[in-house]
Amino acid sequence: MTQNILAIDDEPDLLRLLERIIREKTPYQISVTGNSLEVPILLEKNEFDIIITDLKMPGMDGLDILKYVRDNKRFEQVIIITAFGSLETAMEALSKGVFDYITKPFKKEQIIFTVDRAMRYQNNARESQKFSEIFKMPLDDAVEAFKTEYYKRKSV
Amino acid sequence: MNFFHNIFNKSIKEEVVTQQPSVLIEKFNSFSSVLESNNQALKILSDIEEKTTGEFIYDINYINISVENLNNNLVNLIDNLIALGGKEYESLREKFNNIQKEILNELTEKAVIPKDEFTIPFSQLDKNKASSVGSKNAQLGELRNKLNIPVPDGFAVSAWAYKYFLDSNDLQNKITNILKNVNIENYHGLEIISDNITTLILNSPVPEALSQKIIENYDYLTACNQNKLVSVRSSAIGEDTKLSFAGQYSTCLGVKKENLIESYLKVIASKFSPKAIYYYLSHEHIESGLAMSVGCVSMVNARSSGVIYTSNPVNPDDNTILINSINGLGKLLVDGSITPDQFIVSKSNYEIIDAIPAYKEKKLILIKDAGVSIREIPEANRNELSVNKDEIRKLAELALKIEEHYCCPQDIEWAIDENNNPHILQTRPLKVIRSRISKESIDTTNFTIILKSGMSACPGAGIGSVNHVKNTNGLESVPDSAVIIAEHPFPGLITVLSRASALITKVGGVASHLITIAREYRIPTIVGVNEIEKLKNDTLVTVDASNCIIYDGSIPGLADSLKPENDFDDDVAPFNILERISRKIVPINLTDSHSHDFTIENCKTIHDILRFAHQKAIEEMFSSANNLKGETIPYHLKSEIPLPVDIISIDESYHTDKKRKISNNNIHSLPFKYFWEGIEDIGWTMPPAAPDMKSFMTVMATDLTTQKRTGFTEKSYVIFSKEYMVLSLRMGYHFSTIEAMFTEIPNKNFIKLIFKEGGASFERRLRRVRLLESILTKMGFECRSKGDAFESEISYLQNDLLQNKLFALGQLTMLTKQLDMALSNDYEMETYKNEILEKIKMT
């Protein structure tokens, strides 16, 4: 299953670079937007695993996007990119449940590494969600659901 | 805020009764501030240098903050140097202001043409002159003057001269107005605009002051030369940097005196050809920022010419050099008119791995009176290789010397004259494209192959409809995502490249100018494809340029699967800005502090200013201490080593006898203590035997001629505190300055070593520098040398490691004392190196 990323930044150069790195160096799909106000619509229409967003932007800023995801109990994990020398805001973002933050300037490998880590986390989250649902079922249904899942994976 | 002030002031207050006079304390405070600002500035400088490697992502905010911090440190550094050494350093402030202004102009993208002479001979050029004479001219000067590479003689007509020409004819505003509303996608519109500007330029007179200078230089250039012909070549500012501008401007070949000024105008006007306008405007360059410098170069009557790529541009890791070659002058190769011979040469031993002769029907030759002419090559000779094995080796050697100098792959134009001597005509960075290990391979076995032929010039894959293009007519009707098929890569094609999904040509090698540009646009490209007529117009095809296969129909996923790595981000504005400003910050030109060139006037970059201020601060500090000689200021080191060292302690008073002698055991300065322990560990030894009388005589001669040294170099001095020392060590016939900081905080710690002179011949002194360089590199130091002057540095070390390094540096100082005399050959150097490494336990 292809995993998807949504990247948001009002700085077109940075957005272009992010898109290039993800497309060329990772197996993930990426969609980008320079207009943060579009984010709620994009989230409703598509399924994303990760949101990479700049912290300071006109419209919704990085913390607003984080709040939107948390308030709506959405699945996406948020990675925030912060400006040179704004460690305090980054720490604040961490305390509010951001998956991780990256401070500019950063190495290309750093974003790849963080994205990979977040994708693994999301895979585990999906897995655990699936099994919690099975455990909530009556035993017979649970055994059936488990068998279906078991054979599906065997065939892959 | 100020690390040095804090540590020293604190100690001074606690000890209270140091007997140092207040003037010395004040000087030391200024000195400490210079060092502090220097260290901070160097950290920012290293950070900027690191960010230009292409591995990082940053925005303009990072650049602005870095430049601001750098400027603050520089202002502080210069203020304190003036406080320390007096008003003679005032002009450093002005120098800094000028460099700062240039940096700020780059940040705001305001192009400033530096004021310079109208004409500058190649003998006076090096790469730092690129902003004045363009990269092409500047690099030819660099090759000729720094690397001793055979380059034809010539002179540059500067960018300042171009500005003078425009201003005299009031042209810039007119040109800017004409270009204001240009639609670069409309080729015919571009042609009309190009015609207007070209006519404007060709009808404007070159002011006499300028034309006279050009003619004078031509006369001087050709005075002792039988060959009175020159080539007049573009060398625009901004050309051959991140963007190659390959083949965008004109060159006039075989120009005689009578046509010189006319050719100068033609080259200037070529800045406004349709393809050139398209190229720089599509890359969002501002036209007025690309001033046109021109080179007038002695014409090489080439028997053969070509292009060398010091790496394979589509497979840079295969350790080969690619040499393309044709008969006669090189123009037919670079404009893609004919397919060249191709040689693949091993980088390790210069052996030819593969030689592929091309069928060459014609060649361009120089006409004795003036101009050039195309001649048929006799049928029998058309398949003959245009260069021989020895010439290939010679060219490969030259090419690798150039690559090594620039530390990156190069795209080099060369010629071999009628006497079989090679000449280098141009060098610029080569863009290489790495094929990527595919995420998932696409199965193509069920697709029909139309053609499998040619040579990959840019890897990747593209899908589109076939569109045969014969000339510039109808270029605007080429649809988006077309697969463009052309007989040869003619220059006008550039205007459709950006919307092509692939490019295929029948004639031409990977080194032609248009193909270079295709790689910049990352268009999957195959050259030398026979039977292009098999590809019918409007047929949908998939071009696999990595493997030179053209499939019928569309293979979804192949383009993504074969997309090469993007090693260059030249379309990203902050990257370009940092690249440009780093050229005014990072390079260092002042390395030898004893050379006559070590002056404020010669500071060209921020790094130069730092280097200059640091060196002068140390000299001023020692000189201040030296002036206090008659008073009871210095202590004297008591040691078994017969080397007088005067000590100025900033934060500690010692109880001593009347002779004021102290032994190393009682010294509280940690860096000095550990360094001197290394010295004493080896002990005083006699210098190694000079193997011959010549060495002995050289030593004597040097001794007699170095009497005029300044005061502080005649004796060894150290200024120290508990955590810091700067030691000027005079030992035998060389001296070195060793500066070290030893604290609990690793990122404050460093050791810097400056080393110079010696008793033996220059060649032997160079061997000692090389020996030191290899040993210190092994110890983890960063080294740089120029002639027999040598600098080395290590920083960010934990205490225990730093202690070991200081000890080893002390040992090394003794072990290399007067060693230059013994280094009569490279073998001796290797032997001593191994012995020393063993003694300092670095093997």
Interface residues (C-beta under 8 A of the other chain):
Chain A: E11 D13 L14 R16 L17 L18 R20 I21 R23 E24 P27 A83 F84 G85 K104 P105 F106 K107 K108 E109 I111
Chain B: K51 E55 F56 I57 Y58 D59 N61 Y62 I65 R436 K439 K563 E565 N566 D569 D571 V572 A573 P574 F575
